[in-house]
Amino acid sequence: MAAVVAVGTIVVGCGSGKQPDGEPSAPAKAAPPAQEKLAADPGIRYEKAVVPAMEGLVCDEGDGGFRFGQGLDISVSGDDGLKEVADEADDHADEISCSGSPRITLREGTASASVPDFTARTNLYDKVADPTASLDEIFEQSMSLSKSYGRDLIGEPRAFTSRTLVVKCGHNTADTLPMTTCFWANYGAAGVVDFFPPQGQHVPMESAAALTKNFVAGALKGTSGS
């Protein structure tokens, strides 16, 4: 079993991340996403998500050796009406973490924890008929559930749309830490990317949305369509 260290309600486990600890780094940069109109369903479906290659980041399966615990870790809820793709080969990377170098260091009192830049969860479906409507439902139910455990949304969320993806991001706090959370959907998948705070500040929503788009393009790249 992995050893764990409690930092307030923060729980750190020995995960797969292998970047050295260090001072918080600036967030990975990505161009702000342009606002477009979601295109019609191209018929592409996915059998699995894969660990993506992202510039300036090292990605791996798992939580990157970090979890909040006590219900504060974000998951995808509100997708009850969507039929998930069966992972018969057991090779779908449903949880992925990506870290810069050095990794972000969170501090609470005298304790500290090394965390990735973000963690992500990806669900695959037979079909998402209306990605925008599904995303609104997923965002609302997921954030409502996390709020019941102590995550509080700050301000208004923002939506970002491209021809292939709809993304909705919001600032929130988890155990006093300023987090930025982006949910996303297309016609064959949906997921969430949860960004940790470099230098103790929220990742701007525009940057988070752009990185979410890059993550999805890499994680779903190369999977077979039908």
N, C-alpha and C positions, 0 to 999 in steps of 0.2 A: 504494500500500500504506500501511496505517496505521503510524505510528511507534509503537514500543514502548519502554517503560522498565522495566528489571528492578529489582525490590525484593526481594532474596533470591531466592526462587523465585516471587515475585509478578510477574505480567506485566500491564502496563497498556497498553491500546490506545486509539486515538482512536475511541470508539464514538458512539452516538447520544445518550447522556445529555447534557443541556445545563444542568444545575443548577450554580450556583457552588460552588467548593470552600469548606470551612469546618471548624470544629471539629465533632467528633462530636456528633450530636444524640440526644436520647432516642428510643427506638423509637416508631414510630407506634402509637397506642393502639387497642385493639379489645377488646370485652367478651369474657371467657372463654367458650368454647363450652360449651353445656349438653350433658351426656351423654344421648343418646337411642338408640333402636334404629333401625337402617337399615331403611327401608321397602322394600316389594317393588318390583321393577323397573317403572318407569312407562312404559318403552318409548321414552324420549327418547334420540336419538342425535345426534351433532354432525358437521358438515361442516368446521368450522374453529374455531380459538380466535382471539379478537380481543384487542386491547390494551384492558384495562379502565380505567374511571374509578374511582379510589380516593381517598377523602377524605385530604387532606394529602400526597398523593404524586403525582408525575408519572411515568407509565409509557410505555414505548416498546418497540419491537421491538429485539432484540439484547441484548448482555451489559452494556450501560451503560458501555462503555469499559474493562471490567476483566475479567481472567481470571487464575487462578492459574498455569496451565500445569502441565507435568509430571504430568498425570493427576489433579490435585487438584480439578478442576472436576467437580461432581456431575452425573450423567446418570441416566436411567432404564434399569435392567437388570432381568433376570428376568421379562420380559414375552414370552418366546418363544412361549408358547401362545396369545397374543392376536393377532388379525388387525387390523393397522393400517388405518385409512381412507386411501385414496389421495388425495393432495392434487393433484388434476388441475388446479385453477385456480391453484395455487402462491400461495395467499393465506392459508395457515394460519400463524399467529404461534406457531411452536413454541418460540421463546425470547423471553422478555420480561423487562425489568428495570424496577424501580420505585424512585424516589429521592425523598427528602424534601429540604427546603431549610433549612439548607445540607446538602450531601451529607456522608456519613461520611468521615472521613480516617483511613486506616490509617498507622501509622508503624512502621518497622523500622530501627533504627539512625539514620542521618542521612537516610534516604530516606522518602518518604511517597507515598501514593496515594489518590486520591479514588474512592470506591466507592458504588454504590447501596445502598438499604436491603436489597433482595433481588433475586435473579435467579430466574427460573422457567422450567421446561421442561414442555411439555404434549404428551402423545401421545393420539391419538384412535383408538378401536377400533370394530369392528362390534358387538361385545358383550363385556362383562365379566360373566360369569355369576355369579361370586362375588367381589364387590369386596374383602371382608375377606381372603379367602384369597390373592387376587392381590396385595393390598397387602403382606401379610406376606412373600410371595415377592420382590416388588420391593424392599422395604426391606432384606431380608436380603442379597440378591445385590448390590444397588447399594452398600450400605455395606461389604460384604466386598470388592468391587472397589476402592472408594475407599481402603480400609484398606491394600490392597496397594501403593498409591501414596503412602501416608504420612498418610492421614486416620484419626484414631483416635477411636472412639466413647467418650464419657465417661458413665459411669453407665448406667442402664436407660432405654430409650425409653418413651414414653407414647403410648397410643392415645386418640383422641377421635372419637366417633361422633355424627353427626346423622342425621336421617331421609333426607338426600340424599347424604351423603358420609362416607367413613371416612378418617381422617387419623392418621398415625403420625410422631411427632417425636422427635429425639434431639439431644443436645449432642455436639459433636465439635470437634477441633482440626484446622486446615489451616495448615501452615507456622507453627505456634504460635498462630495466631489462633483465638479462641473463636467457633465457628460454631454455629448452630442450623439443623437441616435437617428439613423436613417433607415426607414423601411422602403422596400422597392417591390415592383411586380412587372412582369411582362406576360405574354400569352401562355407561357409554359412553366413559370416558376415565380417564387416570391421569397423574400428573406429580409434580414435585418443586419445592419452593420453598426456596431456600438463603438464610438470613438472615445478614448481616454484623453485626459487633459494635459497636453504638453505645457510646461511652465505654469501649471495650475489654472489654466484658462480654457473656456470652451473652444473647441475647434469651430471656426465659422461655418455656418450652414452651407454656404456656397462651395467651400473647399470640401466639406464632408460629402456633399452630393456628387461632386466631380470624382472624388475617390471611390465612392460607392459605384458609380457608373463604370469606372475602370476595373474595380474588383469583379463586378458581375460579368463584364466582357471577358475577363481572364478565366474566371471560375467556370463559366459555361462554354468556353471555347473548346472546340474539338469533340464535344459530346455529339452523339448522333441525333439527327433530326428525322422526322417522318412526315 
